[in-house]
Amino acid sequence: MTPHQNTTWMVQVRTLLGQGFGVEDIAIKLECSVADVRREVEIYRQEGRIKNIARGK
């Protein structure tokens, strides 16, 4: 994780995912690498939270 990818960054990723943005769009919006966003999304999948995020919960 890079220095700017703190809790705020993680919340922004979750929020944008919940709004329907894809990882590439999120990376552009947050000015980070696609790989970083993909890693974060993979964590959500492993935790079983991706479905709730996708539903906006």
N, C-alpha and C positions, 0 to 999 in steps of 0.2 A: 504494500500500500504506500502510495506517495504521501508526502506531508499534507497535501490539501484534501486527502480522502479521509476525513474524520467523520464523526457522527453526523454532522450537518450534510456532508456529501452522501452518506448512506441514506439519510432521510430523503434527500433529493432524488436519488436513484429510485427508491421505493415509490415516491410520489409520481415520478414521470412514468414508471412502469404501470402504475395504477391508472394513469391517464391514457394508456395505450401506446406510448412511445416504445420503439424498439431500441435495442442496445446501441446501434450505430447512431441513431438520433440523440440518444441520451449522452453518448460520448461527445458529440458535437456541442450540445447545449452546455455540458459541464466542463468542456475543454479538457478532456482526459482521453486516455486510450480506450479503444473498444475492448481490448483484452481485460482492462481493469473492471469495466462494467460487466463483462461476461463472467468474470470471477465472482463478482458480487451476486449476480443472478444465480450462479451455480450454488452459492452458499444458501440462498433462499430456497432453491430446489431441495437441497440436502436436508434442510430444516423443515421441509414440508409447508413452507409459507408462500410459495409462488402462486398457488391457486387463490389464496385470499388477497394477495396483492393485485393480481389480475382482475379480481372482482371489485377492487377498490375498497377493501376492508382493512 
